[in-house]
Amino acid sequence: MEDLIQKYGGLTKLTQHIRIFYDKVCDDKGVKHYFFGIKPSVLIHDLTNYRSFAMQRPEHFYREVPTQTSSPQARVTAQVFSEIFKHLEKQLKTMGVDWREIPRFSHHLVEMFDETRSQPADTVKSVIPLALVNLENLDKALQKKGVLTRKLENGALAISKSYNLAYPFELKLNLENKLICFIGKAYSFAGASLSDHVVIDQNLQKFLENSRVRFPFLRLEINNDEEGMFIEMKHSFSYSNAGIPTRMLLNVAKDFSWRFAEVMALDKDECLINVLDADVSL
């Protein structure tokens, strides 16, 4: 979503229109309870600090009204949510956003609003404060949600297929730069490795090219280590002084794992080792 924010005038312009959107919702008697107890300043604060916790999806995901990602206590009826979505789309149109990009922009903005609306109803704290951000506390937060994890020798967390996660991946935490990085890997059956002449298995290269055509917004590369060559997918996002919202972290993890599973599904020639087919977890 950051690309859209910058493309259409930056965060300052967006927050101006979010305030207008907020006022219009509050003036609409049928849906004004959507922001009950929520001040616009809190919406802006959370949007500013949590906007990186959104991962782009394939275009077909944006054709319908999104699923609510708020806690069950904060959810509204489908009719109300649909009206909220219409208000937001109209405001983005007024803001000058191209009609082809309004669906993606509005989907991810609503995710931000759902987080803001959920936090007051949370009975257990759902944000890891900045001072407590470390791999151990991230691990604890994920395990409390039913995510199966394992610490690796390289200092990362191995995330197994669990909690509606479609494919295993690794989580790395960069405390110095306040970055979280998800990494998905799939090794080549050919066992080829990069050399001084950069020899790349042709099937792997073909798979990479096809994957980039199908998913141009994903960060996909061919890499290697002592175990051989592999397709690697990475998604890095920052957290701020406001800490890490665990609900949104899990949503990004789910999106990442499903995107990597969809990439793996393109392997019709079976040039990659699929750990799910092999019944192996990270």
KEKOL-930254 format. One line per field, with one value per residue: residue number from 1; residue in three letters; x, y, z of N, C-alpha, C, O in turn. Coordinates in steps of 0.2 Angstrom, whole numbers. Atoms other than C-alpha are relative to their C-alpha. Layout:
N
balum <- c(NUM ...)
rovo <- c(ALA ...)
n.X <- c(X ...)
n.Y <- c(Y ...)
n.Z <- c(Z ...)
ca.X <- c(X ...)
ca.Y <- c(Y ...)
ca.Z <- c(Z ...)
c.X <- c(X ...)
c.Y <- c(Y ...)
c.Z <- c(Z ...)
o.X <- c(X ...)
o.Y <- c(Y ...)
o.Z <- c(Z ...)
//
This chain:
282
balum <- c(1 2 3 4 5 6 7 8 9 10 11 12 13 14 15 16 17 18 19 20 21 22 23 24 25 26 27 28 29 30 31 32 33 34 35 36 37 38 39 40 41 42 43 44 45 46 47 48 49 50 51 52 53 54 55 56 57 58 59 60 61 62 63 64 65 66 67 68 69 70 71 72 73 74 75 76 77 78 79 80 81 82 83 84 85 86 87 88 89 90 91 92 93 94 95 96 97 98 99 100 101 102 103 104 105 106 107 108 109 110 111 112 113 114 115 116 117 118 119 120 121 122 123 124 125 126 127 128 129 130 131 132 133 134 135 136 137 138 139 140 141 142 143 144 145 146 147 148 149 150 151 152 153 154 155 156 157 158 159 160 161 162 163 164 165 166 167 168 169 170 171 172 173 174 175 176 177 178 179 180 181 182 183 184 185 186 187 188 189 190 191 192 193 194 195 196 197 198 199 200 201 202 203 204 205 206 207 208 209 210 211 212 213 214 215 216 217 218 219 220 221 222 223 224 225 226 227 228 229 230 231 232 233 234 235 236 237 238 239 240 241 242 243 244 245 246 247 248 249 250 251 252 253 254 255 256 257 258 259 260 261 262 263 264 265 266 267 268 269 270 271 272 273 274 275 276 277 278 279 280 281 282)
rovo <- c(MET GLU ASP LEU ILE GLN LYS TYR GLY GLY LEU THR LYS LEU THR GLN HIS ILE ARG ILE PHE TYR ASP LYS VAL CYS ASP ASP LYS GLY VAL LYS HIS TYR PHE PHE GLY ILE LYS PRO SER VAL LEU ILE HIS ASP LEU THR ASN TYR ARG SER PHE ALA MET GLN ARG PRO GLU HIS PHE TYR ARG GLU VAL PRO THR GLN THR SER SER PRO GLN ALA ARG VAL THR ALA GLN VAL PHE SER GLU ILE PHE LYS HIS LEU GLU LYS GLN LEU LYS THR MET GLY VAL ASP TRP ARG GLU ILE PRO ARG PHE SER HIS HIS LEU VAL GLU MET PHE ASP GLU THR ARG SER GLN PRO ALA ASP THR VAL LYS SER VAL ILE PRO LEU ALA LEU VAL ASN LEU GLU ASN LEU ASP LYS ALA LEU GLN LYS LYS GLY VAL LEU THR ARG LYS LEU GLU ASN GLY ALA LEU ALA ILE SER LYS SER TYR ASN LEU ALA TYR PRO PHE GLU LEU LYS LEU ASN LEU GLU ASN LYS LEU ILE CYS PHE ILE GLY LYS ALA TYR SER PHE ALA GLY ALA SER LEU SER ASP HIS VAL VAL ILE ASP GLN ASN LEU GLN LYS PHE LEU GLU ASN SER ARG VAL ARG PHE PRO PHE LEU ARG LEU GLU ILE ASN ASN ASP GLU GLU GLY MET PHE ILE GLU MET LYS HIS SER PHE SER TYR SER ASN ALA GLY ILE PRO THR ARG MET LEU LEU ASN VAL ALA LYS ASP PHE SER TRP ARG PHE ALA GLU VAL MET ALA LEU ASP LYS ASP GLU CYS LEU ILE ASN VAL LEU ASP ALA ASP VAL SER LEU)
n.X <- c(4 -5 -1 6 0 -5 2 6 -1 -3 4 4 6 5 3 5 6 3 4 6 4 2 6 6 3 3 6 4 3 0 -6 -5 -3 -6 -6 2 -5 -7 -1 -4 -7 -2 0 -6 -6 -1 -1 -7 -5 1 1 -4 3 4 -3 4 3 2 6 7 2 2 6 6 0 -5 3 -2 -6 0 2 7 4 0 3 7 3 -3 3 -4 -7 0 1 -6 -5 2 -2 -7 -1 2 -5 -6 2 -1 -7 -4 -3 2 6 -3 -4 5 2 -6 -2 5 0 -5 1 5 -4 -3 6 3 -5 2 7 -1 -5 4 4 -4 0 -8 -3 -1 -5 -6 -3 -7 -5 1 -1 -6 2 3 7 4 1 5 6 2 2 7 5 0 -5 -6 -6 -6 -6 -5 -7 -2 3 7 5 3 8 2 7 4 4 2 -6 1 -6 -5 -5 -4 1 -6 2 -5 1 -4 4 7 2 2 -1 3 -4 3 -5 2 -6 0 -1 -6 -5 -5 -3 -3 -7 -3 3 7 4 7 4 4 7 1 0 7 5 0 3 8 2 -1 6 7 0 -5 -1 -3 -7 -2 -7 -4 -6 -3 -4 -4 5 2 3 7 4 1 5 -1 4 -3 4 -3 5 -2 0 6 -1 3 7 -1 5 -2 -6 3 3 -5 -3 5 0 -7 -1 4 -3 -5 3 3 -6 -2 5 -2 -6 3 -5 -3 -7 -1 2 5 0 7 0 -5 2 -6 1 -6)
n.Y <- c(-6 -6 -2 -4 -6 -5 -2 -5 -6 2 1 -6 -1 6 -1 -6 3 4 -5 -1 7 1 -5 2 6 -2 -4 5 3 7 4 -4 4 4 -3 -1 0 -1 -7 0 0 7 3 -2 3 7 0 -2 4 7 1 4 6 2 3 0 7 0 -5 3 -1 -6 -1 0 -4 4 4 -4 2 -2 6 1 -5 -6 1 -2 4 -1 -5 -5 0 -2 -7 -3 1 -4 -7 0 0 -6 -5 1 -3 -7 -1 1 7 3 5 6 1 -1 6 2 -6 0 6 0 -5 3 5 -4 -2 5 1 -5 1 6 -1 -2 6 6 2 2 -5 3 -3 1 -7 -1 2 8 3 4 6 4 -2 1 7 1 -3 5 6 -1 0 7 1 5 -3 3 -4 2 -2 -6 -5 -1 4 4 0 6 0 0 -7 -2 -2 5 3 -2 -5 -2 -7 -3 -6 -4 -5 -7 -4 1 4 7 3 7 3 7 3 7 2 4 7 1 0 -4 -6 -6 1 -6 -2 -1 5 1 6 -3 0 -4 -7 0 -1 -6 -5 1 -2 -7 -2 2 -4 -5 -4 4 -1 7 0 7 -1 7 1 6 5 0 -6 -1 -6 -4 -6 -4 -6 -4 -6 -3 -2 -6 -1 2 7 5 2 7 2 -1 4 6 0 -1 6 4 -2 2 7 2 -2 5 6 -1 0 7 4 -1 5 6 4 3 -1 -2 5 -2 3 3 6 4 1 -2 -7 -3)
n.Z <- c(0 -1 7 2 -4 3 6 0 -4 -6 -6 -2 4 -2 -6 1 2 -5 -5 3 0 -7 -1 4 -3 -6 2 3 -6 1 -1 -4 -6 3 -3 -6 -5 3 2 6 -1 -1 6 3 -4 2 7 0 -3 2 7 3 -2 6 6 7 2 7 1 -1 -7 -1 3 -4 -6 -3 -6 -6 -4 -6 -4 1 -3 3 7 2 5 6 3 -2 2 7 1 -2 5 6 -2 1 7 2 -2 4 6 -1 -1 7 2 6 -1 0 -6 -5 -4 -4 -5 -5 -3 -5 -5 -5 -4 -5 -4 -4 -5 -4 -3 -4 -6 -6 -2 -1 -7 -1 4 7 3 -4 0 3 -5 -1 6 1 3 -5 -1 7 0 -5 3 6 -3 -4 5 3 6 -2 1 -3 0 4 -2 3 -4 3 -3 5 -1 3 2 -6 -1 7 4 5 1 -5 2 -6 -3 -3 -3 0 -5 1 5 -1 6 0 6 1 5 2 4 3 3 7 0 4 -4 2 -4 4 1 3 6 -1 3 -3 3 5 -3 -6 3 3 -5 -3 5 0 -6 0 4 -4 -7 1 -6 -4 1 1 2 -1 -4 -1 -6 1 2 7 2 -2 1 -6 0 -6 -1 -6 -1 -6 -5 -2 -8 -3 -1 5 -1 2 5 7 1 2 6 6 0 4 7 2 1 6 6 2 2 7 4 1 5 7 1 3 2 -6 -1 -7 -5 -4 -6 -1 3 -3 -7 -4 -2 -1)
ca.X <- c(0 15 17 -1 1 17 9 -6 2 9 3 -2 -14 -21 -24 -33 -45 -47 -53 -66 -71 -72 -84 -95 -97 -101 -114 -122 -135 -135 -117 -110 -108 -94 -82 -91 -78 -64 -57 -50 -33 -32 -36 -22 -10 -13 -13 4 12 4 3 17 7 -1 4 -2 -13 -17 -30 -45 -44 -49 -65 -77 -80 -65 -68 -67 -51 -56 -59 -76 -82 -79 -87 -102 -115 -111 -123 -114 -97 -102 -108 -92 -82 -93 -90 -71 -71 -80 -67 -53 -61 -62 -44 -39 -35 -36 -52 -41 -31 -46 -50 -32 -30 -47 -45 -29 -35 -50 -38 -30 -47 -52 -36 -40 -58 -52 -39 -52 -61 -46 -46 -27 -15 -13 2 20 28 44 54 48 51 63 63 58 42 37 39 28 15 14 13 -2 -11 -8 7 20 37 55 71 84 103 104 94 77 61 54 35 27 10 -2 -15 -22 -4 -3 16 31 43 56 54 69 69 81 81 93 82 65 62 53 57 47 57 50 62 60 75 79 78 93 104 113 124 130 148 160 151 134 127 108 97 87 70 73 76 60 50 56 52 34 32 37 24 10 15 24 22 31 50 56 75 86 99 110 118 127 111 109 100 82 69 67 53 55 44 51 41 45 37 38 39 21 27 20 1 1 -16 -10 7 -3 -13 3 10 -6 -5 14 12 -3 6 21 10 2 20 24 8 15 29 20 37 41 58 56 56 39 40 21 22 37 28 42 41 54)
ca.Y <- c(0 12 13 20 32 40 40 50 64 55 52 70 71 53 58 74 63 50 64 68 50 49 64 57 40 48 59 43 37 20 16 30 16 9 22 22 27 30 47 52 55 37 31 42 36 18 21 30 17 1 4 -7 -22 -25 -37 -35 -49 -54 -43 -55 -53 -35 -37 -39 -31 -38 -50 -41 -43 -36 -46 -54 -41 -27 -34 -26 -33 -36 -23 -10 -15 -14 4 9 2 12 28 24 21 37 47 39 44 62 61 57 39 30 19 4 6 11 -7 -12 5 3 -15 -12 4 -5 -18 -3 3 -14 -15 2 -3 -20 -14 -6 -23 -34 -43 -48 -35 -37 -26 -30 -13 -7 -10 -29 -32 -47 -64 -73 -62 -63 -82 -82 -71 -83 -98 -91 -90 -108 -105 -119 -112 -118 -108 -110 -109 -94 -84 -85 -93 -108 -106 -122 -125 -120 -106 -106 -104 -113 -116 -115 -101 -92 -76 -65 -50 -35 -25 -11 -6 -12 -24 -40 -52 -67 -79 -94 -106 -121 -131 -138 -156 -154 -150 -137 -123 -106 -106 -93 -94 -93 -109 -110 -125 -121 -127 -117 -101 -105 -107 -91 -81 -89 -85 -67 -65 -73 -63 -47 -39 -53 -52 -69 -73 -89 -91 -105 -111 -127 -137 -132 -119 -113 -101 -88 -76 -62 -49 -36 -23 -11 -8 8 15 10 -8 -24 -27 -46 -48 -39 -48 -64 -58 -53 -70 -79 -68 -72 -91 -92 -82 -94 -109 -102 -99 -117 -123 -116 -130 -141 -148 -153 -145 -140 -150 -147 -149 -152 -166 -173 -172 -162 -146 -133)
ca.Z <- c(0 3 -16 -18 -3 -11 -28 -23 -13 2 20 23 9 13 31 26 16 29 41 28 26 45 46 32 40 57 48 41 54 46 49 61 75 64 72 89 103 90 87 70 78 83 66 59 72 68 49 51 61 54 36 32 39 22 8 -10 -16 -34 -42 -41 -22 -24 -34 -20 -3 8 23 40 49 65 81 82 95 84 68 60 49 31 25 36 31 13 15 24 10 -3 7 7 -12 -15 -5 -14 -30 -24 -19 -37 -36 -52 -53 -56 -40 -29 -24 -18 -9 0 4 14 22 29 36 46 52 58 68 76 80 87 100 112 113 115 132 130 124 105 102 107 113 105 121 121 103 101 93 109 112 93 95 111 102 87 98 108 92 87 75 76 77 79 82 69 71 59 72 62 67 56 54 50 41 54 59 41 35 18 17 29 29 40 50 53 64 62 78 72 57 64 50 49 35 29 18 8 0 -12 -17 -35 -37 -49 -35 -45 -37 -42 -47 -53 -69 -62 -68 -66 -69 -85 -77 -62 -73 -83 -67 -60 -76 -76 -58 -61 -75 -64 -48 -54 -37 -28 -24 -31 -34 -37 -24 -17 -1 4 1 -17 -27 -23 -27 -14 -10 2 10 22 31 45 62 71 89 91 91 82 81 82 73 58 59 58 43 33 38 31 15 13 15 3 -10 -9 -10 -26 -33 -29 -38 -54 -53 -66 -71 -53 -53 -35 -19 -11 7 8 -4 5 21 28 39 41)
c.X <- c(4 1 -6 0 5 -3 -5 1 3 -4 -4 -6 -5 -3 -5 -7 -3 -4 -7 -4 -3 -7 -6 -3 -4 -7 -6 -4 0 6 5 3 6 6 -2 6 7 1 4 8 3 1 6 6 2 2 8 5 -1 -1 4 -2 -5 4 -4 -2 -1 -7 -7 -2 -4 -7 -6 2 5 -4 3 5 0 -2 -8 -5 -1 -3 -7 -3 3 -3 4 7 0 -1 6 5 -2 2 8 2 -1 5 6 0 1 7 4 3 -3 -5 3 4 -4 -1 6 1 -6 0 5 -1 -5 3 3 -6 -2 5 -1 -6 1 3 -4 -3 4 1 8 3 3 6 7 4 7 5 0 1 7 -3 -4 -8 -4 -2 -6 -7 -3 -3 -7 -5 -1 5 5 6 6 6 5 7 2 -4 -7 -5 -3 -7 -2 -8 -5 -4 -2 6 1 7 5 5 4 -2 7 -1 7 -1 3 -4 -7 -3 -2 0 -3 4 -2 6 -2 6 -1 1 7 6 6 2 3 7 3 -3 -7 -4 -7 -4 -5 -8 -1 -1 -7 -5 0 -3 -8 -3 -1 -6 -6 0 5 2 4 8 3 7 2 6 2 3 3 -5 -2 -3 -8 -3 -2 -5 1 -5 2 -5 2 -6 3 0 -6 0 -3 -7 0 -6 2 7 -2 -3 5 3 -4 1 7 0 -5 3 6 -3 -3 6 2 -5 1 5 -3 5 3 7 2 -2 -6 -1 -7 -1 4 -2 5 -2 7 3)
c.Y <- c(6 3 5 6 5 2 5 5 -1 0 6 1 -6 2 6 -3 -5 3 1 -6 -1 4 -3 -6 2 4 -5 -4 -7 -4 4 -4 -3 3 2 0 1 7 0 0 -7 -4 2 -2 -7 -1 2 -5 -8 -1 -5 -8 -2 -3 0 -7 0 4 -3 1 7 2 0 3 -5 -3 5 -3 2 -6 -1 5 6 0 3 -4 1 6 7 1 2 8 4 0 5 7 1 1 7 6 -1 3 8 2 0 -6 -3 -6 -7 -2 1 -7 -3 5 -1 -6 0 6 -2 -5 5 2 -6 -1 5 -2 -6 1 1 -6 -6 -1 -1 5 -3 4 -1 7 0 -3 -8 -3 -4 -7 -5 2 -1 -8 -2 2 -5 -6 0 0 -7 -1 -5 3 -4 5 -3 2 7 6 2 -5 -4 0 -5 1 -1 7 2 3 -6 -4 3 5 2 8 3 7 5 6 7 4 -1 -3 -7 -3 -7 -3 -7 -3 -7 -2 -4 -7 -2 0 5 6 5 -1 7 2 0 -5 -1 -5 4 0 4 7 1 1 7 6 -1 3 8 3 -1 5 6 4 -4 1 -8 0 -8 2 -7 0 -7 -6 0 7 0 6 3 6 3 5 3 6 2 1 6 0 -2 -8 -5 -2 -7 -3 2 -4 -7 0 1 -7 -5 2 -3 -8 -2 2 -5 -7 0 0 -8 -4 1 -5 -6 -5 -4 1 2 -5 4 -3 -3 -7 -5 -2 2 7 3 -1)
c.Z <- c(0 -7 -2 5 -3 -7 0 6 7 6 2 -4 1 7 0 -3 4 6 -3 0 7 1 -4 3 7 -1 -3 5 -1 2 5 6 -2 4 8 5 -3 -3 -6 1 1 -6 -4 3 -2 -8 -1 2 -2 -7 -4 1 -5 -6 -6 -1 -8 -1 1 7 1 -4 4 7 4 6 6 4 7 5 0 4 -3 -7 0 -5 -7 -4 2 -3 -7 -1 2 -6 -6 2 -1 -8 -3 2 -3 -7 0 1 -6 -1 -6 2 1 6 6 4 4 5 6 4 6 5 5 5 6 4 4 6 6 4 5 7 6 3 2 8 2 -5 -7 -4 4 0 -2 5 1 -6 -1 -3 5 1 -6 0 5 -3 -5 3 3 -5 -4 -5 3 -2 2 -2 -4 2 -3 4 -2 4 -7 2 -4 -3 5 0 -7 -4 -5 -1 5 -3 6 1 3 2 0 5 -2 -5 1 -6 2 -7 0 -6 -2 -5 -3 -4 -7 1 -4 4 -2 5 -4 1 -2 -6 0 -4 3 -4 -5 2 5 -3 -3 5 3 -5 0 6 0 -4 4 6 -1 6 6 -1 0 -4 0 4 2 7 0 -1 -7 -2 2 -2 7 -1 7 1 6 1 7 6 3 8 3 1 -5 2 -2 -5 -7 -2 -3 -7 -6 0 -4 -8 -3 -2 -6 -7 -2 -2 -7 -5 -1 -4 -7 -2 -4 -2 6 0 7 5 4 6 3 -3 3 7 5 3 1 7)
o.X <- c(2 1 -5 -2 3 -1 -6 -4 3 -11 -9 -11 -11 -9 -10 -12 -9 -9 -12 -10 -9 -11 -12 -9 -9 -11 -11 0 0 6 11 8 10 11 1 10 12 -4 8 12 9 5 10 11 7 6 11 10 4 -2 2 0 -11 8 -10 2 -1 -11 -11 -8 -7 -9 -11 7 4 -9 8 5 5 -4 -11 -10 -6 -4 -11 0 6 1 5 9 5 2 8 8 2 4 10 6 2 7 9 5 4 9 10 7 -9 -4 0 5 -2 -1 5 2 -4 -2 4 1 -5 1 3 -5 -4 3 -1 -6 -3 2 -3 -5 2 2 10 1 6 7 6 6 10 10 5 0 12 -9 -9 -12 -10 -7 -11 -12 -9 -8 -11 -11 -4 5 8 7 5 6 7 8 7 -3 -10 -3 -5 -9 -2 -11 -6 -2 -1 5 1 7 5 6 3 -4 10 -5 12 -5 0 -5 -11 -8 2 -2 -1 5 -3 8 -6 8 -6 6 10 11 12 -1 5 10 -1 -3 -11 -8 -7 -4 -9 -12 -7 -5 -10 -10 -5 -7 -11 -8 -5 -8 -11 -6 10 7 6 10 4 9 -1 10 0 5 3 -2 -5 -3 -11 0 -3 -4 0 -7 1 -7 5 -12 9 0 -6 -5 -4 -8 1 -5 1 7 0 -3 4 5 -2 1 7 2 -3 2 7 0 -2 5 3 -3 -2 7 -3 4 8 11 8 -7 -5 -2 -7 -4 3 1 7 -4 12 8)
o.Y <- c(12 9 10 12 11 8 9 7 4 0 6 2 -5 1 5 -2 -7 1 1 -5 -4 1 -2 -7 -1 5 -3 -8 -11 -10 2 -2 -6 0 7 -5 1 9 -5 -3 -8 -8 -2 -4 -8 -5 -1 -6 -11 -7 -7 -12 -4 1 -2 -12 6 4 1 0 8 7 3 6 -11 -1 8 -9 0 -11 4 7 10 5 3 -9 6 9 11 6 5 11 9 4 7 11 6 5 9 10 4 5 11 7 2 -7 -3 -9 -12 -8 0 -7 -4 3 -1 -6 -2 5 -1 -5 3 2 -4 -3 4 0 -7 -2 -1 -7 -11 4 -1 6 -8 3 0 10 -6 -7 -11 -10 -1 -8 -8 -2 -2 -9 -6 -1 -6 -9 -5 -2 -7 -6 -3 4 -9 8 -9 7 10 12 7 -10 -1 -2 -6 7 -6 11 8 7 -12 -9 9 6 0 11 -1 11 2 11 12 10 1 0 -10 0 -11 1 -11 1 -10 1 -7 -9 -6 -3 4 7 4 -3 12 8 1 -3 -3 -5 8 5 7 11 6 5 10 10 4 6 11 9 4 7 5 7 -1 1 -11 4 -12 6 -12 6 -10 -11 -5 12 -6 11 0 10 0 8 0 9 -1 0 8 -5 -3 -10 -2 -5 -9 -7 -2 -5 -10 -5 -2 -9 -9 -2 -6 -10 -7 -2 -7 -10 -4 -2 -10 -9 -3 -5 -11 -11 -8 -4 2 -9 9 -9 -7 -11 -11 -6 -2 11 0 1)
o.Z <- c(-2 -8 -5 2 -3 -9 -5 9 11 5 4 -1 2 7 3 -1 4 8 0 1 7 4 -1 3 8 3 -4 8 4 3 6 9 2 6 10 6 0 -7 -7 -3 0 -8 -7 -1 -4 -9 -5 -1 -2 -9 -9 -3 -3 -8 -5 0 -11 3 3 8 6 -4 2 8 4 9 6 5 11 3 -2 2 -2 -10 4 -7 -9 -8 -2 -5 -10 -6 -1 -7 -9 -2 -3 -9 -7 -2 -5 -10 -4 -1 -6 -6 -7 6 4 8 12 10 10 11 12 10 12 11 11 11 12 11 10 11 12 10 9 12 12 9 4 12 8 -11 -7 -10 11 -5 -2 3 3 -7 -1 -3 3 2 -6 -2 3 -2 -5 1 3 -3 -9 -9 8 -8 6 -7 -3 6 0 1 0 7 -12 7 -10 -1 8 -4 -8 -9 -3 -4 7 -9 11 -3 7 0 3 3 0 -4 -4 -8 6 -11 4 -11 3 -9 0 -9 -8 5 -2 2 0 9 -10 6 -2 -8 -5 -9 9 -10 -2 1 5 0 -3 4 4 -3 -1 6 3 -3 3 7 3 7 11 -6 5 -8 3 3 -1 10 -5 -3 -10 2 2 -3 11 -5 12 -4 12 -3 11 4 2 11 9 4 -11 7 -8 -9 -11 -8 -8 -11 -11 -6 -8 -12 -9 -7 -9 -12 -8 -6 -11 -10 -6 -7 -11 -8 -1 -3 5 1 8 4 7 7 7 0 3 10 10 -1 2 9)
//
